[in-house]
Amino acid sequence: MPFFYYPPPARPVLVGVCGRNRDRVKAFAEKYGYKRTFDKWQDLVKDPDVDLLDICTPPYLHAEPSILAFESGKHVLCEKPLARTAEEALKMLRAAEKSGLKHMTGFNYRFIPAVSYAHKLIEEGFVGRILNFRGAYLNIEVGDLGYLNPEFPLDWHFRSETAGYGAISDLGTHIIDIARFLVGEVASVAGATATFIKERPLPEFPDKKGKVEVEDSAVAAMKFENGALGTIETSWMAPGRKDFLRFEVNGSEGSVRFNLERINELEIFSLKDPNERRGFRDILTTSGGHPLMDKYWVEQGGGFGWDHAFVNEIHHFVDCIAYDRKIEPAGATFLDGYKNCLMMDAIVKSAEEERWVNVGS
Ligand SMILES: NC(=O)c1ccc[n+]([C@@H]2O[C@H](COP(=O)([O-])OP(=O)(O)OC[C@H]3O[C@@H](n4cnc5c(N)ncnc54)[C@H](O)[C@@H]3O)[C@@H](O)[C@H]2O)c1
């Protein structure tokens, strides 16, 4: 069945892809239809045919390519976390603003219909005045034991120079973005962090061990600027949790809650329901009429998958470039990426100093 849009969706061409291993990059390019391959990211960024750079490297390699891209007249979609620290993110934000080009941070979970619908309901006043936010992002990274395996090598995730932070940068950054997306700015935080496995084998010398420099788990209490209170928790060592991003927002008139492991559903509760019928209702958010579902074959409420959030994210970014639309609030800009880094910095500082810390702006 044909689909018709007005204006028509922008159709980007995959110009080039870069990686360090020439053969693997060539195989990748052939598989996905990229025209050119590069083994130096600077050459890809400067290619005159490239209009939009999608940065998927580890956090230590987000700032330099972004800044060079803006200086070379290219729009940038950069993976989360935007940078290792707020100081680094601010340089990226300044370069983005100076360029006048479009910029987006890869907070793909905003592009899940249930999350987008929660945002819409809250904006429309469904929960009333927001009182509490509760969020968690827990999983067990890669494989059976994942990072619980003490022999898992000390790759870039475990070094502050390459990752910034640990579970907070990897997972917590997403739940921080959702807290800001749904509730608003956070004024101050009180955090605690823990590193459960303190040494791991060095990838280059497996007989030797190196120090783990980042946290495996973190918790934080938050005071929002609008007076709401919140908590967040993150861990990459939570057996049984495969991709457990959970949030609940309680307001004066109702609540919404979501679990990424049930990606198609949003649970809603309204105090306006008659007393005897009160309870959380499960809304299947992948039917027609729900946000972001106009581009899918939805007559039967067919399911939506984790990877579709990336499809929606890139579709949104390309459309915003092609038709000069605003990235936010549907998408997160570099300003959101910077504010997210301010939150991460504040949580870690608060944990180190064992006190409440203002997030700043
Ligand atoms: N939004 C999400 O849900 C999500 C999910 C996973 C990862 N991420 C983010 O994506 C980024 C990468 O994470 P990952 O898990 O894919 O890491 P990874 O280590 O699996 O992949 C990193 C890639 O960067 C390439 N690379 C590294 N140094 C390079 C260099 N000097 N030049 C060219 N290429 C280089 C590597 O070859 C590799 O292909 C991180 O910022 C991570 O937080 C986001």
The ligand as an ORCA input file, in Angstrom:
! r2SCAN-3c Opt
* xyz 0 1
  N      21.934      6.109     21.517
  C      22.141      4.869     21.903
  O      21.214      4.175     22.302
  C      23.541      4.300     21.845
  C      23.747      2.923     21.882
  C      25.070      2.446     21.833
  C      26.135      3.352     21.769
  N      25.879      4.690     21.756
  C      26.984      5.675     21.719
  O      27.694      5.508     20.497
  C      29.076      5.804     20.708
  C      29.908      4.595     20.294
  O      29.545      3.500     21.119
  P      29.688      1.974     20.599
  O      29.125      1.130     21.646
  O      29.130      1.859     19.217
  O      31.262      1.854     20.569
  P      32.149      0.830     19.754
  O      33.484      0.785     20.410
  O      31.406     -0.448     19.531
  O      32.266      1.529     18.334
  C      33.003      2.704     18.170
  C      33.330      2.891     16.699
  O      34.156      4.041     16.573
  C      35.214      3.732     15.679
  N      36.392      4.556     15.980
  C      37.047      4.642     17.165
  N      38.109      5.475     17.035
  C      38.095      5.932     15.753
  C      38.922      6.797     15.005
  N      40.012      7.382     15.537
  N      38.608      7.023     13.708
  C      37.521      6.436     13.150
  N      36.691      5.598     13.797
  C      36.989      5.339     15.089
  C      35.502      2.259     15.937
  O      36.191      1.683     14.848
  C      34.096      1.696     16.116
  O      33.524      1.390     14.863
  C      29.235      6.150     22.189
  O      29.191      7.542     22.344
  C      28.009      5.493     22.826
  O      27.608      6.118     24.015
  C      24.613      5.170     21.761
*
